């Protein structure tokens, strides 16, 4: 895996327009940061860099801003698991 950063980069490069993902937040399991930082001086899993396979980059999808929270609510209602808005898509510079 190449983590959420790698997934966002690959998705952005395959769009018609020149865009980039701005990852603003990342939901994590309790104590994940502590475990990451304790392992090999905090660089073993590359979680803080967004390059860890544990970030489930393959689950990244994009919606219009007004539809994103509706999607998250629907996933919770239908599947019983939360989905999160982690950032936005912007025009690349």
N, C-alpha and C positions, 0 to 999 in steps of 0.2 A: 504494500500500500504506500501511497505517497501523501496521506493526510489531507486535511481540509485545504491547506494552502496549495498543494500541488493540484488537487482536484479543481479548485476555483480557477487556478491559472490555466489549466487545460480547457475547461469549459469556456472561459473568456476568450481564449485564442481561437475557438471554433465558432464564433458568432459572426454575423454579417457586419455588424458595427464594431468599432474598436472600443471595447469596454474592459473594465476590471472589476473585481469583487473587492469590496472593503469589508473585511471581517472585523466586526466591532465587539463581539462578545462570543464566548464559547462555553456552553453549559458543560460541566464536568461532574464526575462522580465524587462523592465526599472523599476527602483525603488524597485525591489524585495528584494535586500539586505537591503535597508533602512527599508522596512516594516517588514522583518524578525527580524532585530535587535531591532526594536521598540516594538515588541510583546513579552511580558513576558521575558524581558531581553535577547532577541535574541535566546532563546532556545525552544520556543513554537513549532515552525514548524520543527525544526532540519534540516533546509536547509543547513547550513554550514557543517554539518556532512554527507550530502548526504543521509539522511534518511527520507526526506520529500516526501510524496506522490506526491507533486507538481513537482518533478523532472522527472516524467514520466519514471520511470525505465523500465516499460514494453515495451518501444520502443527501448531498447538497442539491437543492433545486431552487429555482427563482420564480417569483411571482411579482405582479404589479404591487406596489406598496399597499394599496387599498385592499388587496386580496390575501395578503400574507397571513394576517391574524385570523381571517376566516378559515383558511386552510389549517392552521394550527388548532383552532377550536374543533374543526371537523375530525381531524386525526385523533384528538383526545376523546371525543365523543364516540367515534366509530371503532377505534382500536384500543382505547384505554391507555395509550402511551402519549406523553407530551411531545410536541414538536416545537421548535424554537426559531425565532427570527434572529439570525446571527450577524447580519450585516445588510449591505445594499450593493446594487450594481450601479456603477457610474461610468460616464464616458472617460475613456483612457486619455491621458495627457500625452 
